[in-house]
Amino acid sequence: MSLRDLVIDIEPLRTSPDFRAIFTARVVSLFGLGMATVALSAQVYGMTRSTFDVAVASMIMSVTVLLGSLWGGVMADRTDRKRLIVWARGAAALAFAGLAVNAMLPDPSLWAIYACVAWDGLATGVSVTALMAVAPTLVRPDQLPAAGALISLTGEIGSVSAPFLGGVLLAAWGAGPVYAFAAVTTAVTTFLISRIRPLPPGIGGDEEDDEYAGQDTGSPLVAFTYALRNRVVGGLVLLGGVVAVFNVPVVLFPEMVDRQFHGGEVMLGLLYTAPAVGAVLVSATSGWLSRTARPGRMLIAAAFTGGLATVGFGLSGHAAVAFVMLAVGGAAGTVYEILEYALVQHSTPDRLRGRIVSVITAQGTTGGVVGDAEVAAVARWFSPAGAAVLNGAVCAVAAVAVAVAVPGLRRATLPREDEDETGAEGETGAETEAGAKGAAPDDAAPHAAQDAAPESAAGAPRGPAKDPARTAER
C-alpha cells in the first residue's frame, strides 16, 4: 500500500472552488457551534442549577433540528439550494446574536434562551440538509468518498477542539462574548456560501429517472417510496436505523467507569475521547477508501466490526481494553459514515436528494434519542455491561442480515476516475439487464436499472453522547 493510499485525499478541495468554499464555511461554523454549545449548557445550569433545564434545552434543539431537517429536505428539492443555505445560516447568526444580547443583560431570560435555541435548531436542520444535498453537484462522482472523509475529519476535530476552546473563552470572558463569536463565525459562513454559484435542484441529470420525475409531487413520501424501491438506498436506510439506535452506548460510560472499571473523572474523559481518536485516525488515513473495489461490502463490514467492538467494550474488564474497543468502534463508525455518504449521494437522483438526506439526518437524530432510552432501560434490567454487549450484538447481527437480504447494497460500487468508460458502459448494460430479469415481479424495470447503476462499474471503486446539532452537522 502506497503513501497515497493512506493520506486523506484532498483532491475535492483542489479541483472544486465551490466545494472548497462550502468546506471552509463548514469548518468555521463547526468551531462557532461547538463553543456556543458549551456556553449554552454552562449558562443554563448557572442560571437554574438544574440539570433538567439543561436537558430541556438539548431536547428543544433535538426536536427543532429534526423538524428543520425534514422541512429543509423538501425545500432543497424545490428551490435554489444556495439561497436556502444562505438564508438558513443568516437566521442561525441572528439566533446566536440573540443569545449574546440576552447573556449580557443584568437578568438573562431562560425563555429567551429556549426561543433562540429553537430558532437555531430549525435553521441548522435546514442548512445542513441543503448542504449535504449539494455536494454531488460540486465534486466528481469518484470524489464522493474523499469529500465524505474530509467532512468527517473536520467534524471529529471540531468536536474535540471546539468545546475545549469554548470552555477557555467561557472562563475568560463569559457566555455573551462566546455567543457573539459564534454569531460572527456564522455570518462568515453565510458570506462564503453566498459567493458560490447558484445551485438549483435537478442539475445533476438523472436521465435514468426521467420516467418518474413527472410523478414527483414534492412530497416527503416520494423519498420514502424511492428508498423502498432502490436496493442500495433502502438497504442503507434499513441498516442505518439499526446502527443509529444501537450505537456505541455512551450514556453508560459514567456507571461503567464507577462499577466496572473503578475509575474517576480522568478515566471517564478518556472513554469519551476514545471513539473520536479512532475516527480521526481513519479520516486522516482514508485515501484507500476512495479506491476500495466494493464499498457496499466494506460498509457492511464496518457495521459488523463496530458491533463486535461494542461487544468487546461491554466484556472488557480493564479500562485500557475498553479504550481500544471504543477506538475501534469509532474507526469503524467513520468508515461506515464515509461510505454511507458516498453511496447515498451517488444512488439518489438530484431531484430527490434533499428529501433523502433529510430522512438520513432525521434517522440519526431520532435514533440517538431512542437509543439512549433503550440502552438505559436494558442496563436497569440487566447491567451496563450486559446492555453494551446486547447493543453490539444487535448491530453485528443486523449487518449480517442486511448483507444476506439486500444483495444490491452488498454489491454496490462507485465510479472511479481511471475506470475504462467503454468497458464500464458495456458492463452497466449487462448488469442492468440482469437486474431487470432478476427483479421481483412488482419491481419496475427502470428501478431495476437504477438499483444496478451503482454496481455497473464492477471492479471499479466508485456521513457519540450525541449533541443534536453536531449530529446534524456531520
Secondary structure, DSSP 4 states (H G I P E B T S, - for coil): --HHHHS---HHHHH-HHHHHHHHHHHHHHHHHHHHHHHHHHHHHHHH--HHHHHHHHHHHHHHHHHHHHHHHHHHTTS-HHHHHHHHHHHHHHHHHHHHHHHTSSS--HHHHHHHHHHHHHHHHHHHHHHHHHHHHHS-GGGHHHHHHHHHHHHHHHHHHHHHHHHHHHHHH-HHHHHHHHHHHHHHHHHHHHTSPP--TTTT--GGGHHHHTT--S-HHHHHHHHHH-HHHHHHHHHHHHHHHTS--GGGHHHHHHHTS---HHHHHHHHHHHHHHHHHHHHTGGGGGG-S-HHHHHHHHHHHHHHHHHHHHH--SHHHHHHHHHHHHHHHHHHHHHHHHHHHHHS-HHHHHHHHHHHHHHHHHHHHHHHHHHHHHHHHS-HHHHHHHHHHHHHHHHHHHHHH-HHHHT-----TT--HHHHHHHHHHHHHHHHHHS-TTS-HHHHHHHHGGGSSTTS-------HHHHHH-
